Amino acid sequence: MNAKLNKRERRAAALLAHYTTCERLALACGMQPSKVDGKRISVALLKLESIAHAAAYHYCSTPGKFRACWPKVGTLNLGVEEYDFNANEEHTELFKARCADLVRNAVGSVPPGFFVNFDARGYALKIDPDNAEGRALIESVRLHTDWGRNGILSPEITGDL
């Protein structure tokens, strides 16, 4: 049936499926059902993925400071912060903690096995499948996975086959 849909229709269907996945993720992470909104969660995770991926790219290829303009997620508004990943290892840990805080505000709690991947070649916000609870969460909410079986919190949705 998907072969009869054009790319825009496939992308729309994939987005709706992703919103449902985001809702299941939020419910699994303990968010109150009345506060669950798949589209809002998806947008918050997409903004965070964009910042985290840019930070990973900066970490791998650019010396100097990285400026993170954090989005407002729920009640959390971090504003703008600068990180110097190459000069101070504590900045990397602080950045990862900020990402975890924003994920917590987006989905209710930090998912088990959550980590920020600083490899610029892939997605930044992931759930580790080697963590038993993380693997169970990936399977139960049917998260998108990469080649390493990591759960991807904000995959790119293109509508391509």
Backbone torsions as a table, in degrees:
resi	resn	phi	psi	omega
1	MET	NA	-35.3	-179.8
2	ASN	-63.0	-26.0	-179.9
3	ALA	-64.7	-23.7	-179.5
4	LYS	-85.6	-12.1	179.9
5	LEU	-87.4	144.1	175.2
6	ASN	-81.5	174.5	-174.1
7	LYS	-60.7	-41.0	-179.8
8	ARG	-63.0	-40.8	179.5
9	GLU	-68.4	-40.0	177.0
10	ARG	-63.5	-40.7	179.4
11	ARG	-65.4	-42.6	178.6
12	ALA	-61.0	-42.9	178.6
13	ALA	-65.6	-40.6	179.1
14	ALA	-66.3	-37.0	177.2
15	LEU	-64.7	-44.2	178.2
16	LEU	-60.9	-40.4	177.8
17	ALA	-65.3	-38.6	178.6
18	HIS	-66.7	-39.6	176.9
19	TYR	-60.2	-39.7	177.3
20	THR	-64.6	-41.2	176.6
21	THR	-61.5	-42.1	178.4
22	CYS	-62.7	-38.3	177.5
23	GLU	-64.8	-44.4	178.2
24	ARG	-62.5	-39.3	178.2
25	LEU	-62.1	-46.3	-180.0
26	ALA	-62.5	-42.6	178.4
27	LEU	-64.8	-39.7	178.4
28	ALA	-67.1	-26.8	179.9
29	CYS	-91.5	7.7	171.9
30	GLY	91.1	13.2	178.0
31	MET	-71.5	143.9	178.2
32	GLN	-63.6	132.8	-177.5
33	PRO	-54.4	-32.2	-179.0
34	SER	-70.1	-18.1	-178.6
35	LYS	-99.2	-3.7	-176.0
36	VAL	-76.8	123.8	177.2
37	ASP	-141.0	103.6	-174.1
38	GLY	-57.0	-41.0	-179.1
39	LYS	-67.0	-43.8	179.6
40	ARG	-62.2	-42.2	178.4
41	ILE	-64.1	-44.6	-179.9
42	SER	-60.2	-44.8	-179.8
43	VAL	-64.0	-43.5	179.7
44	ALA	-62.8	-43.0	179.7
45	LEU	-68.9	-35.1	177.9
46	LEU	-64.3	-43.7	177.9
47	LYS	-62.4	-43.6	-180.0
48	LEU	-66.7	-40.9	177.0
49	GLU	-59.0	-42.0	180.0
50	SER	-61.3	-44.1	179.4
51	ILE	-68.3	-45.0	-178.3
52	ALA	-65.3	-38.3	178.2
53	HIS	-66.9	-41.5	177.1
54	ALA	-62.2	-38.6	177.7
55	ALA	-65.4	-40.2	178.4
56	ALA	-63.7	-41.8	177.8
57	TYR	-62.3	-45.1	179.2
58	HIS	-62.4	-43.2	-179.7
59	TYR	-58.4	-40.1	-175.6
60	CYS	-83.4	-25.1	-168.5
61	SER	-133.3	-10.5	-172.9
62	THR	-129.6	118.5	174.4
63	PRO	-73.6	159.3	178.8
64	GLY	103.4	-170.7	-173.2
65	LYS	-85.9	145.6	174.8
66	PHE	-110.1	131.0	-178.8
67	ARG	-104.9	116.1	179.6
68	ALA	-101.1	120.7	174.7
69	CYS	-99.7	90.6	-173.1
70	TRP	-68.9	137.6	175.3
71	PRO	-76.9	155.2	173.5
72	LYS	-78.4	123.8	179.4
73	VAL	-125.1	115.4	-177.6
74	GLY	61.3	-123.9	179.8
75	THR	-94.8	-2.7	-176.3
76	LEU	-92.7	121.2	177.7
77	ASN	-131.3	100.5	-175.3
78	LEU	-88.2	-17.8	179.8
79	GLY	74.6	-136.7	-176.9
80	VAL	-115.6	133.8	177.8
81	GLU	-135.5	149.6	176.5
82	GLU	-109.4	140.9	179.3
83	TYR	-129.0	139.9	174.3
84	ASP	-119.1	84.8	-173.1
85	PHE	-61.0	-38.7	-175.7
86	ASN	-76.3	-27.7	-177.4
87	ALA	-91.8	-23.5	-173.0
88	ASN	-143.7	108.9	-179.1
89	GLU	-62.8	-27.4	178.4
90	GLU	-63.1	-29.0	178.7
91	HIS	-65.2	-36.3	177.8
92	THR	-63.9	-45.0	179.5
93	GLU	-66.9	-37.9	177.1
94	LEU	-64.3	-41.6	178.4
95	PHE	-61.5	-45.7	179.1
96	LYS	-62.3	-37.9	178.1
97	ALA	-65.7	-39.7	177.5
98	ARG	-63.1	-42.0	177.5
99	CYS	-60.8	-43.8	178.9
100	ALA	-62.3	-39.7	177.7
101	ASP	-61.1	-42.7	-179.3
102	LEU	-70.5	-36.6	175.1
103	VAL	-63.8	-42.3	178.4
104	ARG	-58.1	-44.8	179.7
105	ASN	-69.2	-28.9	-178.9
106	ALA	-77.2	-40.3	-172.6
107	VAL	-118.9	2.1	175.8
108	GLY	107.0	-38.9	175.5
109	SER	-159.5	165.8	177.7
110	VAL	-75.2	123.2	-179.4
111	PRO	-60.9	146.0	176.8
112	PRO	-61.8	137.2	179.8
113	GLY	81.1	5.9	-179.2
114	PHE	-65.5	139.0	171.7
115	PHE	-152.1	160.4	175.6
116	VAL	-102.3	120.3	-178.9
117	ASN	-88.6	120.8	-179.4
118	PHE	-95.6	23.9	171.6
119	ASP	-93.9	114.5	-172.4
120	ALA	-70.1	-5.6	-177.0
121	ARG	-83.1	-6.2	-176.9
122	GLY	-142.7	-162.3	179.1
123	TYR	-71.2	153.9	-176.3
124	ALA	-98.2	-36.4	-175.7
125	LEU	-97.6	110.7	-172.3
126	LYS	-135.3	164.5	171.7
127	ILE	-120.7	128.7	-175.3
128	ASP	-75.5	121.8	179.4
129	PRO	-75.7	-12.9	177.2
130	ASP	-77.5	-14.8	172.9
131	ASN	-83.8	122.0	-174.2
132	ALA	-57.9	-44.3	179.3
133	GLU	-67.9	-37.6	177.3
134	GLY	-63.0	-44.2	179.0
135	ARG	-62.4	-42.0	178.5
136	ALA	-63.5	-38.5	178.3
137	LEU	-66.6	-44.7	178.5
138	ILE	-55.7	-45.0	-177.8
139	GLU	-72.7	-40.8	-174.9
140	SER	-70.8	-36.8	179.9
141	VAL	-95.1	-3.5	178.7
142	ARG	59.3	51.3	176.5
143	LEU	-66.9	149.7	171.9
144	HIS	-62.9	142.5	179.0
145	THR	-124.1	155.6	174.9
146	ASP	-97.5	-172.7	-177.0
147	TRP	-64.3	-24.3	178.1
148	GLY	-88.4	10.0	-179.2
149	ARG	69.7	8.4	176.2
150	ASN	-66.9	140.0	174.3
151	GLY	-76.1	133.4	-178.2
152	ILE	-105.1	121.4	-177.4
153	LEU	-75.1	-31.5	-178.0
154	SER	-138.5	78.8	-179.7
155	PRO	-74.9	158.4	175.1
156	GLU	-75.7	129.7	-179.3
157	ILE	-112.4	109.3	-172.5
158	THR	-111.7	-26.1	-174.0
159	GLY	88.4	0.2	176.0
160	ASP	-71.1	153.2	178.6
161	LEU	-75.9	NA	NA
